């Protein structure tokens, strides 16, 4: 699969990477079975089974020591439900 660079925040309080934006940088994997590659073998086929999604190449902009907002909200909701 080909790669696309995304930039975001890595949270150390939870294992999440929160994407802020895509930089536009793309790398070709050169695989004949990748639907996005220049070396793709089924270029004219209508029903090509090859994957046509990019893999993320992550660039960490900020290393944040606390959990992401979604994890904070889930922890709060779990505490509220226990009462």
PyMOL Python script that loads the backbone (N, CA, C, O; Angstrom):
from pymol import cmd

cmd.read_pdbstr("""\
ATOM      1  N   UNK A   1       0.836  -1.184   0.000  1.00  0.00           N
ATOM      2  CA  UNK A   1       0.000   0.000   0.000  1.00  0.00           C
ATOM      3  C   UNK A   1       0.874   1.238   0.000  1.00  0.00           C
ATOM      4  O   UNK A   1       1.933   1.269   0.626  1.00  0.00           O
ATOM      5  N   UNK A   2       0.427   2.239  -0.696  1.00  0.00           N
ATOM      6  CA  UNK A   2       1.147   3.504  -0.757  1.00  0.00           C
ATOM      7  C   UNK A   2       0.956   4.272   0.550  1.00  0.00           C
ATOM      8  O   UNK A   2       0.057   3.969   1.335  1.00  0.00           O
ATOM      9  N   UNK A   3       1.808   5.263   0.770  1.00  0.00           N
ATOM     10  CA  UNK A   3       1.808   6.016   2.019  1.00  0.00           C
ATOM     11  C   UNK A   3       1.370   7.451   1.786  1.00  0.00           C
ATOM     12  O   UNK A   3       1.615   8.025   0.724  1.00  0.00           O
ATOM     13  N   UNK A   4       0.713   8.028   2.802  1.00  0.00           N
ATOM     14  CA  UNK A   4       0.358   9.447   2.810  1.00  0.00           C
ATOM     15  C   UNK A   4       0.727  10.005   4.176  1.00  0.00           C
ATOM     16  O   UNK A   4       0.380   9.425   5.204  1.00  0.00           O
ATOM     17  N   UNK A   5       1.428  11.129   4.183  1.00  0.00           N
ATOM     18  CA  UNK A   5       1.895  11.695   5.455  1.00  0.00           C
ATOM     19  C   UNK A   5       0.787  12.483   6.142  1.00  0.00           C
ATOM     20  O   UNK A   5       0.116  13.310   5.526  1.00  0.00           O
ATOM     21  N   UNK A   6       0.609  12.207   7.439  1.00  0.00           N
ATOM     22  CA  UNK A   6      -0.325  12.976   8.246  1.00  0.00           C
ATOM     23  C   UNK A   6       0.417  13.511   9.468  1.00  0.00           C
ATOM     24  O   UNK A   6       1.305  12.848  10.005  1.00  0.00           O
ATOM     25  N   UNK A   7       0.053  14.689   9.893  1.00  0.00           N
ATOM     26  CA  UNK A   7       0.703  15.349  11.023  1.00  0.00           C
ATOM     27  C   UNK A   7      -0.299  15.473  12.160  1.00  0.00           C
ATOM     28  O   UNK A   7      -1.475  15.758  11.935  1.00  0.00           O
ATOM     29  N   UNK A   8       0.172  15.256  13.381  1.00  0.00           N
ATOM     30  CA  UNK A   8      -0.752  15.334  14.502  1.00  0.00           C
ATOM     31  C   UNK A   8      -0.076  15.257  15.848  1.00  0.00           C
ATOM     32  O   UNK A   8       1.142  15.397  15.960  1.00  0.00           O
ATOM     33  N   UNK A   9      -0.887  15.031  16.879  1.00  0.00           N
ATOM     34  CA  UNK A   9      -0.440  14.980  18.261  1.00  0.00           C
ATOM     35  C   UNK A   9      -0.433  13.549  18.765  1.00  0.00           C
ATOM     36  O   UNK A   9      -1.406  12.815  18.590  1.00  0.00           O
ATOM     37  N   UNK A  10       0.667  13.156  19.392  1.00  0.00           N
ATOM     38  CA  UNK A  10       0.763  11.839  20.029  1.00  0.00           C
ATOM     39  C   UNK A  10       0.511  12.031  21.518  1.00  0.00           C
ATOM     40  O   UNK A  10       1.172  12.839  22.170  1.00  0.00           O
ATOM     41  N   UNK A  11      -0.450  11.282  22.051  1.00  0.00           N
ATOM     42  CA  UNK A  11      -0.787  11.366  23.470  1.00  0.00           C
ATOM     43  C   UNK A  11      -0.129  10.218  24.210  1.00  0.00           C
ATOM     44  O   UNK A  11      -0.240   9.064  23.796  1.00  0.00           O
ATOM     45  N   UNK A  12       0.553  10.523  25.297  1.00  0.00           N
ATOM     46  CA  UNK A  12       1.216   9.492  26.075  1.00  0.00           C
ATOM     47  C   UNK A  12       0.328   8.974  27.196  1.00  0.00           C
ATOM     48  O   UNK A  12       0.590   7.901  27.738  1.00  0.00           O
ATOM     49  N   UNK A  13      -0.712   9.708  27.553  1.00  0.00           N
ATOM     50  CA  UNK A  13      -1.647   9.243  28.582  1.00  0.00           C
ATOM     51  C   UNK A  13      -2.556   8.139  28.062  1.00  0.00           C
ATOM     52  O   UNK A  13      -3.173   7.418  28.847  1.00  0.00           O
ATOM     53  N   UNK A  14      -2.640   8.007  26.771  1.00  0.00           N
ATOM     54  CA  UNK A  14      -3.385   6.944  26.095  1.00  0.00           C
ATOM     55  C   UNK A  14      -2.611   6.655  24.794  1.00  0.00           C
ATOM     56  O   UNK A  14      -1.747   7.448  24.420  1.00  0.00           O
ATOM     57  N   UNK A  15      -2.891   5.576  24.116  1.00  0.00           N
ATOM     58  CA  UNK A  15      -2.090   5.256  22.927  1.00  0.00           C
ATOM     59  C   UNK A  15      -2.567   5.916  21.633  1.00  0.00           C
ATOM     60  O   UNK A  15      -2.315   5.386  20.551  1.00  0.00           O
ATOM     61  N   UNK A  16      -3.240   7.042  21.715  1.00  0.00           N
ATOM     62  CA  UNK A  16      -3.852   7.623  20.521  1.00  0.00           C
ATOM     63  C   UNK A  16      -2.994   8.677  19.847  1.00  0.00           C
ATOM     64  O   UNK A  16      -2.285   9.447  20.494  1.00  0.00           O
ATOM     65  N   UNK A  17      -3.084   8.683  18.529  1.00  0.00           N
ATOM     66  CA  UNK A  17      -2.488   9.701  17.677  1.00  0.00           C
ATOM     67  C   UNK A  17      -3.644  10.464  17.053  1.00  0.00           C
ATOM     68  O   UNK A  17      -4.456   9.881  16.334  1.00  0.00           O
ATOM     69  N   UNK A  18      -3.727  11.756  17.320  1.00  0.00           N
ATOM     70  CA  UNK A  18      -4.832  12.581  16.816  1.00  0.00           C
ATOM     71  C   UNK A  18      -4.334  13.371  15.611  1.00  0.00           C
ATOM     72  O   UNK A  18      -3.445  14.213  15.732  1.00  0.00           O
ATOM     73  N   UNK A  19      -4.920  13.087  14.443  1.00  0.00           N
ATOM     74  CA  UNK A  19      -4.499  13.735  13.190  1.00  0.00           C
ATOM     75  C   UNK A  19      -5.024  15.165  13.151  1.00  0.00           C
ATOM     76  O   UNK A  19      -6.207  15.415  13.378  1.00  0.00           O
ATOM     77  N   UNK A  20      -4.123  16.092  12.861  1.00  0.00           N
ATOM     78  CA  UNK A  20      -4.508  17.491  12.700  1.00  0.00           C
ATOM     79  C   UNK A  20      -4.714  17.837  11.226  1.00  0.00           C
ATOM     80  O   UNK A  20      -5.667  18.532  10.874  1.00  0.00           O
ATOM     81  N   UNK A  21      -3.809  17.347  10.360  1.00  0.00           N
ATOM     82  CA  UNK A  21      -3.942  17.612   8.928  1.00  0.00           C
ATOM     83  C   UNK A  21      -3.071  16.639   8.138  1.00  0.00           C
ATOM     84  O   UNK A  21      -2.173  16.003   8.690  1.00  0.00           O
ATOM     85  N   UNK A  22      -3.347  16.533   6.850  1.00  0.00           N
ATOM     86  CA  UNK A  22      -2.536  15.752   5.920  1.00  0.00           C
ATOM     87  C   UNK A  22      -1.633  16.721   5.167  1.00  0.00           C
ATOM     88  O   UNK A  22      -2.098  17.746   4.670  1.00  0.00           O
ATOM     89  N   UNK A  23      -0.358  16.401   5.082  1.00  0.00           N
ATOM     90  CA  UNK A  23       0.609  17.322   4.480  1.00  0.00           C
ATOM     91  C   UNK A  23       0.559  17.330   2.954  1.00  0.00           C
ATOM     92  O   UNK A  23       1.002  18.296   2.331  1.00  0.00           O
ATOM     93  N   UNK A  24       0.032  16.284   2.348  1.00  0.00           N
ATOM     94  CA  UNK A  24       0.001  16.182   0.901  1.00  0.00           C
ATOM     95  C   UNK A  24       1.145  15.353   0.344  1.00  0.00           C
ATOM     96  O   UNK A  24       1.163  15.042  -0.847  1.00  0.00           O
ATOM     97  N   UNK A  25       2.105  14.990   1.196  1.00  0.00           N
ATOM     98  CA  UNK A  25       3.218  14.132   0.769  1.00  0.00           C
ATOM     99  C   UNK A  25       2.709  12.710   0.579  1.00  0.00           C
ATOM    100  O   UNK A  25       2.029  12.166   1.449  1.00  0.00           O
ATOM    101  N   UNK A  26       3.039  12.111  -0.561  1.00  0.00           N
ATOM    102  CA  UNK A  26       2.625  10.738  -0.846  1.00  0.00           C
ATOM    103  C   UNK A  26       3.812   9.963  -1.393  1.00  0.00           C
ATOM    104  O   UNK A  26       4.637  10.507  -2.128  1.00  0.00           O
ATOM    105  N   UNK A  27       3.892   8.678  -1.027  1.00  0.00           N
ATOM    106  CA  UNK A  27       4.966   7.814  -1.490  1.00  0.00           C
ATOM    107  C   UNK A  27       4.359   6.612  -2.194  1.00  0.00           C
ATOM    108  O   UNK A  27       3.394   6.014  -1.717  1.00  0.00           O
ATOM    109  N   UNK A  28       4.935   6.273  -3.328  1.00  0.00           N
ATOM    110  CA  UNK A  28       4.485   5.132  -4.118  1.00  0.00           C
ATOM    111  C   UNK A  28       5.190   3.880  -3.612  1.00  0.00           C
ATOM    112  O   UNK A  28       6.411   3.872  -3.457  1.00  0.00           O
ATOM    113  N   UNK A  29       4.419   2.818  -3.352  1.00  0.00           N
ATOM    114  CA  UNK A  29       5.007   1.575  -2.855  1.00  0.00           C
ATOM    115  C   UNK A  29       5.611   0.731  -3.972  1.00  0.00           C
ATOM    116  O   UNK A  29       6.441  -0.138  -3.706  1.00  0.00           O
ATOM    117  N   UNK A  30       5.210   0.970  -5.211  1.00  0.00           N
ATOM    118  CA  UNK A  30       5.750   0.226  -6.338  1.00  0.00           C
ATOM    119  C   UNK A  30       5.211  -1.187  -6.466  1.00  0.00           C
ATOM    120  O   UNK A  30       5.760  -1.992  -7.218  1.00  0.00           O
ATOM    121  N   UNK A  31       4.146  -1.497  -5.743  1.00  0.00           N
ATOM    122  CA  UNK A  31       3.578  -2.839  -5.768  1.00  0.00           C
ATOM    123  C   UNK A  31       2.579  -2.979  -6.917  1.00  0.00           C
ATOM    124  O   UNK A  31       1.766  -2.080  -7.133  1.00  0.00           O
ATOM    125  N   UNK A  32       2.625  -4.092  -7.659  1.00  0.00           N
ATOM    126  CA  UNK A  32       1.655  -4.288  -8.741  1.00  0.00           C
ATOM    127  C   UNK A  32       0.251  -4.609  -8.224  1.00  0.00           C
ATOM    128  O   UNK A  32      -0.713  -4.538  -8.986  1.00  0.00           O
ATOM    129  N   UNK A  33       0.122  -4.958  -6.954  1.00  0.00           N
ATOM    130  CA  UNK A  33      -1.197  -5.279  -6.399  1.00  0.00           C
ATOM    131  C   UNK A  33      -1.776  -4.142  -5.566  1.00  0.00           C
ATOM    132  O   UNK A  33      -2.731  -4.364  -4.821  1.00  0.00           O
ATOM    133  N   UNK A  34      -1.241  -2.954  -5.664  1.00  0.00           N
ATOM    134  CA  UNK A  34      -1.757  -1.775  -4.968  1.00  0.00           C
ATOM    135  C   UNK A  34      -2.494  -0.907  -5.975  1.00  0.00           C
ATOM    136  O   UNK A  34      -1.922  -0.533  -6.999  1.00  0.00           O
ATOM    137  N   UNK A  35      -3.745  -0.583  -5.705  1.00  0.00           N
ATOM    138  CA  UNK A  35      -4.560   0.189  -6.633  1.00  0.00           C
ATOM    139  C   UNK A  35      -4.114   1.621  -6.820  1.00  0.00           C
ATOM    140  O   UNK A  35      -4.528   2.262  -7.786  1.00  0.00           O
ATOM    141  N   UNK A  36      -3.277   2.156  -5.925  1.00  0.00           N
ATOM    142  CA  UNK A  36      -2.822   3.541  -6.018  1.00  0.00           C
ATOM    143  C   UNK A  36      -1.424   3.671  -6.614  1.00  0.00           C
ATOM    144  O   UNK A  36      -0.984   4.783  -6.908  1.00  0.00           O
ATOM    145  N   UNK A  37      -0.731   2.572  -6.794  1.00  0.00           N
ATOM    146  CA  UNK A  37       0.647   2.583  -7.264  1.00  0.00           C
ATOM    147  C   UNK A  37       0.736   2.820  -8.774  1.00  0.00           C
ATOM    148  O   UNK A  37      -0.173   2.468  -9.525  1.00  0.00           O
ATOM    149  N   UNK A  38       1.831   3.415  -9.196  1.00  0.00           N
ATOM    150  CA  UNK A  38       2.075   3.609 -10.631  1.00  0.00           C
ATOM    151  C   UNK A  38       2.342   2.267 -11.311  1.00  0.00           C
ATOM    152  O   UNK A  38       2.182   2.153 -12.526  1.00  0.00           O
ATOM    153  N   UNK A  39       2.744   1.256 -10.551  1.00  0.00           N
ATOM    154  CA  UNK A  39       3.040  -0.071 -11.099  1.00  0.00           C
ATOM    155  C   UNK A  39       1.827  -1.004 -11.052  1.00  0.00           C
ATOM    156  O   UNK A  39       1.983  -2.214 -11.217  1.00  0.00           O
ATOM    157  N   UNK A  40       0.640  -0.475 -10.832  1.00  0.00           N
ATOM    158  CA  UNK A  40      -0.574  -1.284 -10.716  1.00  0.00           C
ATOM    159  C   UNK A  40      -0.849  -2.054 -12.009  1.00  0.00           C
ATOM    160  O   UNK A  40      -0.752  -1.490 -13.099  1.00  0.00           O
ATOM    161  N   UNK A  41      -1.190  -3.332 -11.892  1.00  0.00           N
ATOM    162  CA  UNK A  41      -1.362  -4.171 -13.086  1.00  0.00           C
ATOM    163  C   UNK A  41      -2.784  -4.186 -13.638  1.00  0.00           C
ATOM    164  O   UNK A  41      -2.979  -4.575 -14.789  1.00  0.00           O
ATOM    165  N   UNK A  42      -3.770  -3.780 -12.868  1.00  0.00           N
ATOM    166  CA  UNK A  42      -5.174  -3.797 -13.324  1.00  0.00           C
ATOM    167  C   UNK A  42      -5.679  -2.391 -13.642  1.00  0.00           C
ATOM    168  O   UNK A  42      -6.781  -2.043 -13.218  1.00  0.00           O
ATOM    169  N   UNK A  43      -4.950  -1.598 -14.345  1.00  0.00           N
ATOM    170  CA  UNK A  43      -5.318  -0.196 -14.564  1.00  0.00           C
ATOM    171  C   UNK A  43      -6.624  -0.025 -15.332  1.00  0.00           C
ATOM    172  O   UNK A  43      -7.355   0.935 -15.088  1.00  0.00           O
ATOM    173  N   UNK A  44      -6.930  -0.922 -16.243  1.00  0.00           N
ATOM    174  CA  UNK A  44      -8.129  -0.758 -17.062  1.00  0.00           C
ATOM    175  C   UNK A  44      -9.295  -1.632 -16.604  1.00  0.00           C
ATOM    176  O   UNK A  44     -10.373  -1.566 -17.194  1.00  0.00           O
ATOM    177  N   UNK A  45      -9.109  -2.429 -15.591  1.00  0.00           N
ATOM    178  CA  UNK A  45     -10.160  -3.326 -15.112  1.00  0.00           C
ATOM    179  C   UNK A  45     -11.218  -2.559 -14.328  1.00  0.00           C
ATOM    180  O   UNK A  45     -10.891  -1.648 -13.566  1.00  0.00           O
ATOM    181  N   UNK A  46     -12.494  -2.928 -14.514  1.00  0.00           N
ATOM    182  CA  UNK A  46     -13.575  -2.271 -13.788  1.00  0.00           C
ATOM    183  C   UNK A  46     -13.717  -2.807 -12.369  1.00  0.00           C
ATOM    184  O   UNK A  46     -13.986  -2.038 -11.447  1.00  0.00           O
ATOM    185  N   UNK A  47     -13.542  -4.095 -12.182  1.00  0.00           N
ATOM    186  CA  UNK A  47     -13.719  -4.725 -10.869  1.00  0.00           C
ATOM    187  C   UNK A  47     -12.377  -5.177 -10.302  1.00  0.00           C
ATOM    188  O   UNK A  47     -12.157  -6.370 -10.092  1.00  0.00           O
ATOM    189  N   UNK A  48     -11.509  -4.252 -10.063  1.00  0.00           N
ATOM    190  CA  UNK A  48     -10.175  -4.556  -9.539  1.00  0.00           C
ATOM    191  C   UNK A  48     -10.263  -4.777  -8.023  1.00  0.00           C
ATOM    192  O   UNK A  48     -10.775  -3.912  -7.311  1.00  0.00           O
ATOM    193  N   UNK A  49      -9.777  -5.914  -7.517  1.00  0.00           N
ATOM    194  CA  UNK A  49      -9.857  -6.186  -6.080  1.00  0.00           C
ATOM    195  C   UNK A  49      -8.724  -5.562  -5.267  1.00  0.00           C
ATOM    196  O   UNK A  49      -8.678  -5.745  -4.050  1.00  0.00           O
ATOM    197  N   UNK A  50      -7.831  -4.846  -5.894  1.00  0.00           N
ATOM    198  CA  UNK A  50      -6.673  -4.285  -5.191  1.00  0.00           C
ATOM    199  C   UNK A  50      -7.103  -3.158  -4.248  1.00  0.00           C
ATOM    200  O   UNK A  50      -8.011  -2.395  -4.580  1.00  0.00           O
ATOM    201  N   UNK A  51      -6.461  -3.040  -3.069  1.00  0.00           N
ATOM    202  CA  UNK A  51      -6.819  -1.974  -2.122  1.00  0.00           C
ATOM    203  C   UNK A  51      -6.473  -0.596  -2.679  1.00  0.00           C
ATOM    204  O   UNK A  51      -5.428  -0.411  -3.303  1.00  0.00           O
ATOM    205  N   UNK A  52      -7.355   0.357  -2.448  1.00  0.00           N
ATOM    206  CA  UNK A  52      -7.173   1.722  -2.953  1.00  0.00           C
ATOM    207  C   UNK A  52      -7.191   2.731  -1.815  1.00  0.00           C
ATOM    208  O   UNK A  52      -7.774   3.808  -1.939  1.00  0.00           O
ATOM    209  N   UNK A  53      -6.551   2.377  -0.710  1.00  0.00           N
ATOM    210  CA  UNK A  53      -6.450   3.287   0.426  1.00  0.00           C
ATOM    211  C   UNK A  53      -4.987   3.487   0.782  1.00  0.00           C
ATOM    212  O   UNK A  53      -4.163   2.588   0.616  1.00  0.00           O
ATOM    213  N   UNK A  54      -4.679   4.677   1.272  1.00  0.00           N
ATOM    214  CA  UNK A  54      -3.318   4.988   1.695  1.00  0.00           C
ATOM    215  C   UNK A  54      -3.088   4.517   3.125  1.00  0.00           C
ATOM    216  O   UNK A  54      -4.009   4.505   3.942  1.00  0.00           O
ATOM    217  N   UNK A  55      -1.852   4.132   3.418  1.00  0.00           N
ATOM    218  CA  UNK A  55      -1.431   3.908   4.790  1.00  0.00           C
ATOM    219  C   UNK A  55      -0.923   5.238   5.313  1.00  0.00           C
ATOM    220  O   UNK A  55      -0.398   6.049   4.550  1.00  0.00           O
ATOM    221  N   UNK A  56      -1.076   5.464   6.601  1.00  0.00           N
ATOM    222  CA  UNK A  56      -0.640   6.725   7.186  1.00  0.00           C
ATOM    223  C   UNK A  56       0.831   6.665   7.572  1.00  0.00           C
ATOM    224  O   UNK A  56       1.285   5.708   8.199  1.00  0.00           O
ATOM    225  N   UNK A  57       1.546   7.672   7.199  1.00  0.00           N
ATOM    226  CA  UNK A  57       2.912   7.857   7.683  1.00  0.00           C
ATOM    227  C   UNK A  57       2.831   9.031   8.646  1.00  0.00           C
ATOM    228  O   UNK A  57       2.671  10.180   8.235  1.00  0.00           O
ATOM    229  N   UNK A  58       2.944   8.726   9.927  1.00  0.00           N
ATOM    230  CA  UNK A  58       2.661   9.721  10.961  1.00  0.00           C
ATOM    231  C   UNK A  58       3.877  10.579  11.288  1.00  0.00           C
ATOM    232  O   UNK A  58       4.989  10.082  11.466  1.00  0.00           O
ATOM    233  N   UNK A  59       3.629  11.883  11.359  1.00  0.00           N
ATOM    234  CA  UNK A  59       4.640  12.829  11.813  1.00  0.00           C
ATOM    235  C   UNK A  59       4.105  13.471  13.091  1.00  0.00           C
ATOM    236  O   UNK A  59       3.067  14.133  13.080  1.00  0.00           O
ATOM    237  N   UNK A  60       4.821  13.267  14.177  1.00  0.00           N
ATOM    238  CA  UNK A  60       4.393  13.789  15.479  1.00  0.00           C
ATOM    239  C   UNK A  60       4.818  15.244  15.582  1.00  0.00           C
ATOM    240  O   UNK A  60       6.003  15.563  15.485  1.00  0.00           O
ATOM    241  N   UNK A  61       3.840  16.127  15.780  1.00  0.00           N
ATOM    242  CA  UNK A  61       4.117  17.546  15.959  1.00  0.00           C
ATOM    243  C   UNK A  61       4.261  17.888  17.433  1.00  0.00           C
ATOM    244  O   UNK A  61       5.139  18.662  17.816  1.00  0.00           O
ATOM    245  N   UNK A  62       3.391  17.305  18.262  1.00  0.00           N
ATOM    246  CA  UNK A  62       3.389  17.573  19.700  1.00  0.00           C
ATOM    247  C   UNK A  62       3.268  16.261  20.457  1.00  0.00           C
ATOM    248  O   UNK A  62       2.457  15.406  20.101  1.00  0.00           O
ATOM    249  N   UNK A  63       4.065  16.104  21.488  1.00  0.00           N
ATOM    250  CA  UNK A  63       3.981  14.948  22.364  1.00  0.00           C
ATOM    251  C   UNK A  63       3.295  15.418  23.640  1.00  0.00           C
ATOM    252  O   UNK A  63       3.882  16.147  24.440  1.00  0.00           O
ATOM    253  N   UNK A  64       2.050  14.994  23.824  1.00  0.00           N
ATOM    254  CA  UNK A  64       1.227  15.469  24.929  1.00  0.00           C
ATOM    255  C   UNK A  64       1.193  14.390  26.013  1.00  0.00           C
ATOM    256  O   UNK A  64       0.959  13.219  25.717  1.00  0.00           O
ATOM    257  N   UNK A  65       1.426  14.784  27.265  1.00  0.00           N
ATOM    258  CA  UNK A  65       1.573  13.832  28.359  1.00  0.00           C
ATOM    259  C   UNK A  65       0.237  13.329  28.910  1.00  0.00           C
ATOM    260  O   UNK A  65       0.225  12.345  29.649  1.00  0.00           O
ATOM    261  N   UNK A  66      -0.852  13.949  28.588  1.00  0.00           N
ATOM    262  CA  UNK A  66      -2.152  13.530  29.121  1.00  0.00           C
ATOM    263  C   UNK A  66      -2.986  12.818  28.065  1.00  0.00           C
ATOM    264  O   UNK A  66      -2.658  12.887  26.881  1.00  0.00           O
ATOM    265  N   UNK A  67      -4.058  12.134  28.466  1.00  0.00           N
ATOM    266  CA  UNK A  67      -4.912  11.431  27.498  1.00  0.00           C
ATOM    267  C   UNK A  67      -5.597  12.405  26.533  1.00  0.00           C
ATOM    268  O   UNK A  67      -5.731  13.595  26.819  1.00  0.00           O
ATOM    269  N   UNK A  68      -6.023  11.872  25.389  1.00  0.00           N
ATOM    270  CA  UNK A  68      -6.743  12.691  24.407  1.00  0.00           C
ATOM    271  C   UNK A  68      -8.131  13.028  24.925  1.00  0.00           C
ATOM    272  O   UNK A  68      -8.576  12.457  25.921  1.00  0.00           O
ATOM    273  N   UNK A  69      -8.816  13.942  24.266  1.00  0.00           N
ATOM    274  CA  UNK A  69     -10.133  14.390  24.712  1.00  0.00           C
ATOM    275  C   UNK A  69     -11.157  13.259  24.727  1.00  0.00           C
ATOM    276  O   UNK A  69     -11.982  13.191  25.638  1.00  0.00           O
ATOM    277  N   UNK A  70     -11.119  12.377  23.741  1.00  0.00           N
ATOM    278  CA  UNK A  70     -12.074  11.263  23.687  1.00  0.00           C
ATOM    279  C   UNK A  70     -11.893  10.329  24.879  1.00  0.00           C
ATOM    280  O   UNK A  70     -12.877   9.853  25.445  1.00  0.00           O
ATOM    281  N   UNK A  71     -10.650  10.063  25.265  1.00  0.00           N
ATOM    282  CA  UNK A  71     -10.396   9.190  26.420  1.00  0.00           C
ATOM    283  C   UNK A  71     -10.798   9.870  27.723  1.00  0.00           C
ATOM    284  O   UNK A  71     -11.290   9.213  28.640  1.00  0.00           O
ATOM    285  N   UNK A  72     -10.592  11.176  27.811  1.00  0.00           N
ATOM    286  CA  UNK A  72     -11.019  11.914  29.008  1.00  0.00           C
ATOM    287  C   UNK A  72     -12.536  11.861  29.157  1.00  0.00           C
ATOM    288  O   UNK A  72     -13.049  11.650  30.256  1.00  0.00           O
ATOM    289  N   UNK A  73     -13.253  12.052  28.050  1.00  0.00           N
ATOM    290  CA  UNK A  73     -14.717  12.002  28.088  1.00  0.00           C
ATOM    291  C   UNK A  73     -15.216  10.606  28.442  1.00  0.00           C
ATOM    292  O   UNK A  73     -16.184  10.470  29.190  1.00  0.00           O
ATOM    293  N   UNK A  74     -14.569   9.565  27.914  1.00  0.00           N
ATOM    294  CA  UNK A  74     -14.971   8.187  28.222  1.00  0.00           C
ATOM    295  C   UNK A  74     -14.727   7.873  29.687  1.00  0.00           C
ATOM    296  O   UNK A  74     -15.547   7.207  30.320  1.00  0.00           O
ATOM    297  N   UNK A  75     -13.613   8.341  30.239  1.00  0.00           N
ATOM    298  CA  UNK A  75     -13.324   8.112  31.657  1.00  0.00           C
ATOM    299  C   UNK A  75     -14.329   8.837  32.538  1.00  0.00           C
ATOM    300  O   UNK A  75     -14.765   8.297  33.554  1.00  0.00           O
ATOM    301  N   UNK A  76     -14.700  10.054  32.158  1.00  0.00           N
ATOM    302  CA  UNK A  76     -15.688  10.806  32.923  1.00  0.00           C
ATOM    303  C   UNK A  76     -17.050  10.126  32.858  1.00  0.00           C
ATOM    304  O   UNK A  76     -17.736  10.018  33.874  1.00  0.00           O
ATOM    305  N   UNK A  77     -17.442   9.673  31.693  1.00  0.00           N
ATOM    306  CA  UNK A  77     -18.735   8.987  31.542  1.00  0.00           C
ATOM    307  C   UNK A  77     -18.760   7.696  32.360  1.00  0.00           C
ATOM    308  O   UNK A  77     -19.794   7.350  32.930  1.00  0.00           O
ATOM    309  N   UNK A  78     -17.649   6.992  32.425  1.00  0.00           N
ATOM    310  CA  UNK A  78     -17.585   5.754  33.214  1.00  0.00           C
ATOM    311  C   UNK A  78     -17.699   6.060  34.702  1.00  0.00           C
ATOM    312  O   UNK A  78     -18.329   5.301  35.438  1.00  0.00           O
ATOM    313  N   UNK A  79     -17.106   7.152  35.153  1.00  0.00           N
ATOM    314  CA  UNK A  79     -17.209   7.545  36.561  1.00  0.00           C
ATOM    315  C   UNK A  79     -18.620   7.965  36.914  1.00  0.00           C
ATOM    316  O   UNK A  79     -19.111   7.649  37.998  1.00  0.00           O
ATOM    317  N   UNK A  80     -19.276   8.676  36.007  1.00  0.00           N
ATOM    318  CA  UNK A  80     -20.640   9.158  36.269  1.00  0.00           C
ATOM    319  C   UNK A  80     -21.606   7.986  36.318  1.00  0.00           C
ATOM    320  O   UNK A  80     -22.520   7.987  37.143  1.00  0.00           O
ATOM    321  N   UNK A  81     -21.433   6.984  35.458  1.00  0.00           N
ATOM    322  CA  UNK A  81     -22.334   5.818  35.423  1.00  0.00           C
ATOM    323  C   UNK A  81     -22.234   4.979  36.692  1.00  0.00           C
ATOM    324  O   UNK A  81     -23.213   4.347  37.088  1.00  0.00           O
ATOM    325  N   UNK A  82     -21.081   4.962  37.328  1.00  0.00           N
ATOM    326  CA  UNK A  82     -20.901   4.134  38.519  1.00  0.00           C
ATOM    327  C   UNK A  82     -21.682   4.642  39.708  1.00  0.00           C
ATOM    328  O   UNK A  82     -21.951   3.862  40.621  1.00  0.00           O
ATOM    329  N   UNK A  83     -22.053   5.875  39.748  1.00  0.00           N
ATOM    330  CA  UNK A  83     -22.748   6.452  40.914  1.00  0.00           C
ATOM    331  C   UNK A  83     -24.147   5.987  41.029  1.00  0.00           C
ATOM    332  O   UNK A  83     -24.855   6.383  41.955  1.00  0.00           O
TER     333      UNK A  83
END
""", "prot")
cmd.dss("prot")
cmd.show_as("cartoon", "prot")
cmd.util.cbc("prot")
cmd.orient("prot")
